[in-house]
Amino acid sequence: MIRPTVQENFSRYADCIAACNAAAAACLKCAAACLEEPDTRKMTRCIALDMDCAGIANLAASYMLRNSEFAPLVCEDCAEVCKWCKEECERYDHWHCQECAKACAACMEMCLKMTA
């Protein structure tokens, strides 16, 4: 089987890469803002999921940018972590959590398209 070129795959992956980058940024911003909340102790799980989600979203984007044959597998895992992060952030009314939940939902949706 002939693999698509990096340019061909980048065209295919461009929207997902953008969603992954946006989710990673939103997650890092959320984690930093959670640390400034009055009761950071109750935000521990949110912060941990933000960090995990940012890491895997960056990883997924890098796999797609490199045209890795494993990009769909990483995207599948990214979608799962985004789901957990989204659900946790939706529990809070903080602006940063709501923004993060939206970015994670978009990333999850795009990553699932990459696995189909």
Buried (B, 14 or more C-beta within 10 A) or exposed (E): EEEEEEEEBBEBBEBBBBBBBBBBBBBBBBBEBBEEBEEEEEBEEBBBBBBBBBBBBBBBBBBBBEBBEEBBBBBBBBBBBBBBBBEBBBEBEBEBBBBBBBBBBBBBBBBBBBBE
